[in-house]
Amino acid sequence: MRPLTPAQVETYLDQTGDSIFSSVGAYHIEGLGLNLFEKIDGDFFTILGLPMLPLLAFLRVHTMGLT
C-alpha cells in the first residue's frame, strides 16, 4: 500500500461509504481501493480473494471436459 495521510483515508472512507467495512481489508481493489496501492505483486485475482483464471481452468477440465 502507498503511504496515506489520515485525511486521505477519511476521504476514501467517505467516498466508499459504510459498505467498505464488509470487505476484508476495507478496500475494493477493483474500484476506488486501487488508489490505495503503489503496486501489486502477484495475481490480481488472488488479491480479489479468488484466483479466477486457475479456477476457471479447473472448472473447464472437471465440469465440461475441456482443456
MOZI-V7563 format. One record per helix or strand of 3 or more residues. SS is the DSSP state (~ for helix, > for strand). FROM is the first residue (numbers start at 1). TO is the last residue. If there is no record, write none. Layout:
ss = {SS SS}
from = {FROM FROM}
to = {TO TO}
//
This chain:
ss = {~ ~ ~ ~ ~ ~}
from = {6 18 24 32 44 52}
to = {16 22 26 36 48 63}
//
